[in-house]
Amino acid sequence: MPSLRTTCLTAAVLVVVGLLGCGGSGTDSNAESASIPKPFRIWGGKPPTRPETSLPGDVGRLVGPEPKPLIPSDDPPDTLALEDLLQGVGLLAEEGSRVTVQYAGFDYASRKKFISSWDEGKPFVFKLGSGRLIEGLEEGILEMEVGDRRELVIPPEMTRGPESGGQHPPNSHLVYVVDLLAVG
């Protein structure tokens, strides 16, 4: 009869072999994934989970202090990159949703802040997909859950829009930290 240690070792080997064998469907995934934002590993490990079913307080007031971005020292990505820093447990932000966000925007190269809803003293409310924001923000906020904090790294070709108005350095990669406070 095999020992418990041998049984556990055999099970671990089978799991690893099974994971390595999951190669894919044989289709060209590069063509499919070219338009999908790729996750960008931001240092710091797994984000903490927020267990609340709703955010405390009134969404008309900002919740918590302004976050600082976690900008790696590597070269910026060529595509929109995003990572959830806090996991929410609320409604999903979908195209056409009226959303309330708080945000801070930074230049990737200099790491200097150029805009912040915390500095303005109020969150920003808009209809997602209306074209009011730069393309990278609109796309990066899609499918956030209420309570999520997401960091976005936006390439220069996605930083033009009606509200950019010279607030950020031209032809720069931008980093935004966005909190989704409410949907609807």
N, C-alpha and C positions, 0 to 999 in steps of 0.2 A: 504494500500500500504506500503510495507516494506521500512524502511529508507535506505539511502545510506550506513550507517555504518553496518546495518544488512546484506545487500547484499554483501558488501566486506568481512565481517566475514564469511558468508556462502561460498563464493568463495574460501577463504583461506583454510577453513576446507576441501572442496572438493579436492583441489590441494594436501594437505597433505595426505589425505586418498588415493588418486590416486597414489601418490609416494610410499606409504607404501605397496600398493597392487601389485607393480611391482616386484614380488619375483623372477622371473626367469623361465627357461624352464623346470625345474625339472630334468635336467641332472646333473651329477656330475661335477661341475665346478672346483673342486680341481685337478682332473686329467688333465683338459685342461690348467689351469693356472699355473701348476707346471713349465712349460718351459718358460712362459711369464714373463719378468721382472715386478716386482710389483713397483708401484710408492712409493717413500719413502718421507714422508712429511718433508721438510726442513723448518726450522723456517723462518718466514719473510712474509708469506702470498702470495698473487697472484703475479706472475711475471709481470713486466711492459711489455707493448706491443711496439714493434718497428714498426712504421708506414712506414718506407722507403720501396721502391720496390727493392732497391739494396744498398749494403754497400758503403759508400763514400770512395774515394781514391783507391789506387792500392793495390791489395791483396798481392803483393810482400812485402809490408810494414805492420807492425802490426797496428791494429786499436785499439786505446785506451790503458789504463793502464792494467797491469796484475790484474785479479780478485782475490779476496780472497774467499776461500771456506766457506760455511755455514755448519760447522760440528756440529751436535747435540751432546749433552753430553750422550745420550742414548747408549746402546750397538749397534754395527753395525749390519746391516741386514745380513741374511744368504744367500741371493740371490743378483743378480745384481739389484741395485736400481738406479733410475734416476729421475731427475726433471729438467724441462726447467725453467731457471731463466730469460731468455729473449726470446721472441717469434720472430722468423724470418718470412720473407715473400718471400722466394725464392725457388729455386729448391730443391728437396728432395734427400738426400744421400741414394743411393741404392747400393746393392752389385754389385761390378764391376765398380762403379763410381770412377773417379779420384777426390779426395777431397783435399781441402786446409784447414787446421785447425791451430788454435793456442790453446795451452793447458798449464795447470800447474798441477803437480801431488803432492799430499800430503799423508803422512802416517796418517791414521785415529786416531790411539792411541796417537801419539806424536804431531800431527798437524804440523809437520815439512815438508817443501817443499823439494822434492828430484829431481825434474826436471821441466823445464819451457822453452817454446819456446820464451818467452819474454826475458829470460836470454841469450838464444842462439842468439837472434837478428833476427830471421826469422821464418815464419810459416813452418809447416810440410806438404808436399804434398805426397800422396800415393794413391794406388788403394785399395778401401774398399773391404775387403774379400780376400785379397791376403795373409793374415797370417803374415804381417810385424809387426803387433802390438800385444799386449797381447789380449787374447780373450775378456776380459771385455770391453776394449776400442773399439774393432771392433764391438761388439754387441751393445754397448752403443751409437755409432755414427750413426748406421743405423737409417734411417727415420728422421734424423735431417733436418731442413730446413736451407737454407742459411740465416744467420743472427741470428740463434738460439745460445744461450749460455746454455749449459746443464751441470749439476753437476751429476757425477756418483759416486756411492759407489760400489766398486768392491771387492767381497770376495776373499780370498787367492787362491782358486782353479781356479779362472779365471785371475790370475795375472802372469801366466807363458807364456813366448813367446820368439821369437827370439830376440826381441829388449829389453827385460827386463835387460839382461846383468848385474845384480847386482846393478842396479840403485836404486832400492827400497828395503826396508827391507823384508827379506824372510818371508813367511807365515803371511803376514799382510793384513789387509783390506786397500785398497787404495781409495783415493778420488781424482777425476780429475774434473777440470773445463775446458770445451772444447767450443771454439767458432768455428762455421763452417763458413768459409770465402767464399768458392767457391766450386761448383760442376761442373766438366767437364774441 
